[in-house]
Amino acid sequence: MTYEALFYDGWADVPAYYLIDGIEGRTAENALANNLDRLIQRAREQLDLSSESVSDLRIRQSIYVLRRDGLVSPRE
């Protein structure tokens, strides 16, 4: 199944979710776990987030995957 991965920029003047990629997996949790490193890199590329300004951990904590009944985060 294909899921949409989002980056939540909660520290911006106007907080927003940004679509960063489509990912595949048996479940949203599985898709996120199998693609997390790639999603961090995609967020850096698409949103111009340098490693000096935003850590991988901060990006990781801001990534969510849409599923039918809500959002999944790496923290779950």
HUKA-V56692 format. One record per residue. SS is DSSP state (alpha for helix, beta for strand, coil for the rest). Layout:
SS
SS
This chain:
coil
beta
beta
beta
beta
beta
beta
beta
beta
coil
coil
coil
coil
coil
coil
beta
beta
beta
beta
beta
beta
beta
beta
beta
coil
coil
coil
alpha
alpha
alpha
alpha
alpha
alpha
alpha
alpha
alpha
alpha
alpha
alpha
alpha
alpha
alpha
alpha
alpha
alpha
alpha
alpha
coil
coil
coil
coil
coil
coil
coil
coil
alpha
alpha
alpha
alpha
alpha
coil
coil
beta
beta
beta
beta
beta
coil
coil
beta
beta
beta
beta
coil
coil
coil
